[in-house]
Amino acid sequence: MSWLGLVLLLVGAYLAYKLVGALLKMLMFALALVGAYWFLAPQLGWPTVSDLFYVFGPDFGGRRIEELAAPGELAKIATERVVDGVVERVGGMLPGDAPQADPQPLPGDVDADAVEPLPGDVPGAADQPTR
């Protein structure tokens, strides 16, 4: 590598360092503006950050960010998603939904008609203590 390549490498590294510093400064400035707006907007009668996020932010089904951040609401949403997912997967397996072809028996499967059912009550089982 020539000395010109080394100089260009050093200049590029210095400019990248300055760019990252400038980006961090702009990020901190934006954070300070949002923080100041957060505290001053209610006192000045302006829309709050929550209102702005509700209007301009992503669609949360008509709910505000405060409602979504509550632990009870998060648990409710997670429960609904889990229940909906289970219902979707199990729904097709319920009897009476859609006729499904009987699977071919595997070698070693026992025929259900060949197995005798267990007796309902065993005489004297209630009198004996359990261990």
Phi, psi and omega in degrees: 000137182277170180293332177293321177297319178296319179296316179296323177296316178294318179295319178296319178295320179296316179294322177296319178298317179292322180295316179297319177297318179294320179295319177295322177296317179294322178295317178294323177295316178296321178296320177295320177296316179295319178297317178295318179295322180303318182275327185272332185302312179297327182286331181267358179081014178275163175295143182284171177298323178298318178297316180296319179293324179295319183280313187262349185273192180290162182277120178248028178071035178081006180259149179274164183294329178294323179291326181283332183277350179292135182302322179296321179291321177298318179295321179297316180295316179297319179296317179298319180294319180294314181296316179298319179295320179292317180297320180295320182284320184275337184306322180286344182266354182288146180291143177091351180286295181218133180294128179245146179292140178293133179290151178291136180293142178275155176298132181097351176291146180261135178290132184294331180285338182278345182269130179279140179289154177288149178292146181295302180236136176265125181299134177081002182289331181285336182280338184275136178287147177271150180265000000 
